[in-house]
Structures are given as structure tokens and as C-alpha cells.
Amino acid sequence: MFGKLGDMAKLTKQAMGMQKEMKKLQEVLANTEVSGVCEGGLVEVIASGDMIIKKVNINPNCLHPSSVDLLNGLIQSATNNALFAAKKMAQDHTAELTKGIDIPGLGL
């Protein structure tokens, strides 16, 4: 009779433990940085694991009025590379935490 209640209690306890671990993971991601660099290394974008752009480094050689369109493309490329790296890092950490189990709603 109590077997199913015991199983539910165990599952609830596991879910609460995982919830605590996910909160820790969010803190780790927020405090971990990755970088994305465009081809040629003229622009570098630093992002946190929670997808926040922290810094943009532009090589001074790019700063010429005639190269604005080029610079816009380089910034876009480096930003996308940084966000891709941040998303990959978050997915890797989450997979490690969940032991590879796909949990709907994590959004990573």
C-alpha cells in the first residue's frame, strides 16, 4: 500500500535535489566566460554561459570610416560564435547534471 507513496516521495526528493543542482549550474554558467572570434581575429566577443555579452574587443586596424560595413559583419560573426560557445557549454553542463536525460522545458 505504501510502496507507491514511497516511490513518489523518493521521486520528489530527487526532483528537489536536481532543482538545487540546476540553480548551482545557473550560477556557474553566469560566472563562466567563453569567447567568439571572427575569421582573422579582428573582433572578439566575450559572453557568459548565460548568454550575456560581457565584452567586445576590436582590433584598431578595423577602425576606418570605409570599413564600417565590414566591422558590422565581423562583430555579428564574433557575437554568434560566442553565443554558440556559451550555448554549447550550457548544454554540456546540463547533460552532465541530468546524466544525459532530456528534460523538457530546460530550454538549453
N, C-alpha and C positions, 0 to 999 in steps of 0.2 A: 504494500500500500504506500509506504513512504519512499519507495525506490525512485519513483518518477519525481517526487518533490526533491529528493536528494540530488538527482541529476540536474534539475532546474537550478538549485542552489549553487551547485558546482559551476554550471554554465554562467550564472550571474556573476559569481566571484571571478571567473576567468575574464568575462567581458569587462568588469570593473578594472581588473589588472591591466588588460590591454588598453583601456581608456587612459590610464595613468601613463603607460608607456608611450602612447601616441602624443600625449601632452609633452612628455620629455623630448620626443622626436621633433615636435614642432619647435621647441626651444633650440635644439641642436641645429636644425635647419636654418633658423633665423640668425644664428651666430656663426654659420659656416659660409664662406665665400667661394665662389667659382668665377672664372674669367672666360670671356669670349673674345677672340681676336679675329679681325677680318684678314683676308688674304693680304700678305705683305706686311702685316703687323703695324699698320699705320694708326689703327684705332683699337683700343682695348676697352671692354666694358666689364666691370666687376658687379656681380649680382649675388645676393644672399640666396640660401637654399629655399627661402620662402618667396622667391621671385621678386625681390625688391632690388632695383638698380641702385648700387651704392656709390659708384664712381665711374667716370668716363675719362680715359687718357687718350689724348690726341697728339700725334707726332706733329711738332711745329712745321714740318715740311708740307703739311696738308693745308696750312692756313694761308691761302692765297685767294683773293676775290674770284678768280676764274675757276677755282676748284670747289665751289660750294656744292654743286650737284654731286660731284664725286664724293665729297665729305659726307653728305647726307646718306648716300648709299653705303659707305664704309661704316658709319655709325649704326645704320639699320642692320647690316650684316653682323657686326660685332655684338650688338644687343641680342639678336636672335640666337647667336652662338652661346652667349652667356645664359640666356633663359633656358635653352635646350640643356645645357650642362646642369643647371640648377634643377630642372625637372627630372633629369636622369638620376641625379644624386638623391632626390627625394624618393623616387621610385625604388631605387636600390635600398635605401634605408627602410622604407616601408615594407618591402618584400622580406628583408631580414627580420623585421619585427613580427610580421604576420606569418613567417615561415612559408612564404610563397602562396598563401591562401588569398584569393581575390575577394576582397570585402567591398561590396557595392557601396557607393557613397563617399569613398575616401577622396575621390576626385584627383588622384595623382596619376 
